[in-house]
Every structure is written in structure tokens, then in C-alpha cells.
Amino acid sequence: MIIKQFNSSKSFSCNVYVCSKNNINFIIDPGFFSEKMKCYIDSIGGLDFILLTHGHFDHFLGVDELINIYPNCKVYIHEEEIDLLFDSRKNGTKMFLNQNYQPSFEINSIQSGNLNIDGIDLEVIYNPGHTNGSCSYYFKDDNVIFVGDFIFSNSIGRCDLPTGSVKQMNQSLESFKLKEFDLDLIIYPGHDNFIKLRKLLLINPYLNNF
């Protein structure tokens, strides 16, 4: 898998990951859109689908523009997150941007477990806490996982926003540590830098508690 990271200097956005594998291209959490991003996507042959780790605005504000350009592109999010995604009081647009924004794009809901999208195998791992419907996308064959705002190198996602839960976060952290990942697994978070699991387990104090 080829992973290209984009970041915005003009707006608050998460890390945006454009991924390519077997001539299929997809994006994890397009929190913004730029011409530079479009040029890259065009250079690799367009866009097939979008994966959202959760429904906060800084993870989806670029989707509308992408769908306008690539109308056959499908958008996926965990079924427990759809309510938050379409509620401006919960998705952060009212609180942080003073806007009553609701996405106009069509959503495909997904559940936890193994999934194949356009020939790409992945596992959807449900890890609520930051929001009720937060999930991670694990690509076992490539030894990478995209975790959104679930966990960072030395911290975790905040749990004080709508549908957030400290109890659920603790349960998700415990499940994450018990899962039999390769220690060289590369973790791509929504913010912060990517990190290997073996280092994360050493420096993240929230995982050291289990």
C-alpha cells in the first residue's frame, strides 16, 4: 500500500491519508480539500472510496468537494456514528465553526469485522470512547492501521465531546492492547505522527495502565 499524507495550513483538519493499493485509491478522513490533493489523486487514477473513522467536522469537511469531483466515490462510516455525523450540535460544526452544517453526501454504514471494498480487504475495529461510533481501519496484509482520534503516540482522544465516554474509551483501550497485532504495526492517527506499536506500548501512559 502506498500512503500519502496531506495536512492543511489554512484550516483545522486531521491528517488526511490518500492510499493506493492494487489500482484502487481511497482516502481516510478527508477533513479538508485542496488542489494539491486533487492533483495527486488525479495522478494516481481518481478516487474509489472514502473511509471515515468518526463524524467530527475536521475529519469530513473535504468530502463534499471530493464527491463533486469523483461522483462514483462511496463514503463509509460505522453504523453507530451516523447520528452524530448528521447532527451539527454533535459533529462540532456548531460548537467550533458556529455553523449548522450537515453533510450532503450519501453514507454507507458498516459494522465491525472483516470487510472487502472494491477488492481491498480490511478489518473494521469498533473502538468507541472519543465518540460512540469511532472505529479504526486495520489492513493486516500491509501491517497498518488508521485509528482516527482513538489513540496518539502519548495520549488518547478526548472523551468530553457529545457521545464521548471515558468508560467506553477504557474498554476500547483494553481491547486494543489484547488484540494480537504485530509489534511492527504502523499506527496512523488523525493527528500527531505515525508510530510503530512496539514504541506506542512503551511511551503511551494510557496503554501502560492495562
N, C-alpha and C positions, 0 to 999 in steps of 0.2 A: 504494500500500500504506500502510495505517495501522499504525504500530508503537507499542505501549505497553509501557514498561519497568517491571518490578517488582523490588524488592530487599527482602531480609529484614533486619530489625534484631535478630531473635531467634536466627537460626541461620546457620551458614556456608553460603552459597549463591552461585552465579554470578548474573549478570544474567539475568532471565527476560524474554523478549520475546514478547508476545502480538501476533500480526499478523492483519490483516484485509485481504482483497482479493477483489473480485467475490463478495461474500456468503459467502466461505469463511474460516473462522477457524482459526488454528493457533498452536502455541507452539514456540519454540526453547528447549530446555534448561530444563525446569521443575525447578530444584533445590530448590524448596520450594513449598508450597501455602498460601494464605491466603484468608480470607473476602473480603477486598478484591479479590483476584484473581478469585474466583468471581463476585462481583457484577458485575465488569466483563465477564467472559466471558458471563454471562447477558444482560447488557445489549446485547451485540452478536449474540446468537443462538445461543450454545453453542460447542462445540469440535469441529472435524472431524479434525484430526490433530496429532501431536507429532513434532518432529524433534530428535534428539539428535546433537550434534556429536561426542561421545565418551561413554565409560561411567563416568566418575568420579561418585561419590555426590553431589557438590554440583551436578551437572547433571541428576540424575534422581529425587531423593528425593520430589519432588512428583507424580510420575507416577501412583503407585498411587491416590492420593486423586482425581486428575483422572479416571482411568478408572472409578472407582466412581461418580462423578457423571455422566460422559459415556461410557457403556459402548460406544458405537459409534465412539469415537475410536480411531484406529490410531496405532501408535508405530513410527517408522522410525529405523534406525541403520545405519552402514556394516557390511558383512558381516565385515570384519576386526576388528570391535570386539565382537562378540557374546561371545566367550570371556571377555574382560575384564569385561564388564558383569555376567555371572553368577558371577563369582569374587570373593568378599568379600576375599580377600587382594590382589586386583589393583584392584578398584573403589574402594578406600580406606575402606570401612566398617569393616574390621577394624583397619587402621592408625590411623585418625583418630577413629573413634567406638567402637572396641572392640566391634563388633557383627559377627555373621556374617549379614549381610543379603544376600539375593538378591532381585531384582525378581520380582514375581508376575505382571506384565503380559506379554501376548503381544507378540512382536517381529516386525517385518517388516524383513528385511535388504535393503539396497540397495547398488548398485555405483556407481562413478564414472561420470559422464556426465550427459546430459540426462534429465530425469525430469518427468513430469506426474502430480501427485497432486490428484485432485478438481478438475481443470481449471486448477490452478496450475502454471505452468512454472517450473522451476528447474534449476540445474546442481549436481550433487554433485561437489565437488572434493576428492580424496583428498590429505591433507597429513599423513602420519604424522610422528612425532617426539615430541610430547608423550605420545601413546600410539600403538600400532601401527595402530589403526583410526580415528584422528582424521580428521574431514573438515569442510569448510566448505559452506555453502549459499548459492549465488550466484543472485540474482534480477536477471537482466540488464535486463529491462524497467523495473524500479524502481531500478536502479543501486545496489543494496545487497547486502552480503554479511555473513553471520553466521559468524564464524570460531572460536567456542569459545575454547579456550586455546591456539590456534596462535600468535597474534601479538597484541601490545598496542601502545599508542602508542609506547612507548620500550623495549619488551622483547619476550620471547617466552615461550612456555610452558616450564616446567621439563621436563627430559628424564631425571631421575633416579628416576622412579617406575616401577613394573612396566610392561614393554613399551616404555618410552621409549627413544629413541635419538638421540644427537647427530648421527650420520651421516644418519639419515633426516630430522631436522629441517633440517639444512643443505640437503639435496636439495629439501625442500619449500619452503624459503625461496627457493631459486634458481628453482624452477618458478613460484612466485608472482610474483616480480619480472619474469619473462619473459612472463608472460601479459598479453595486450593488454587491460587494463582501462581504462576511462575514468578519468582522474585525479580526477574529482569523485565517484568511487565512495565511498559511505559504508560504513565498516567497523564492524560491531557485534561487539565482543569479549565473551567470557564474564565478564571482569572489566575494570575500568577504563571509561573513557568512549569513546563512538563518535568516530571521526576520519575525515577525508577522506584518500583515498590520497595525494594530492599532498603533504599535510603529513606523513603517515607516512613517505614515502620520504625526507623531509628530516631527520626527527628520530630515526628508529629506527636505532640503530647496527648492528643485525644485518642490516638490508637494505642499509646502506651498504657492507657488505663484498663485495657482488656487483657 
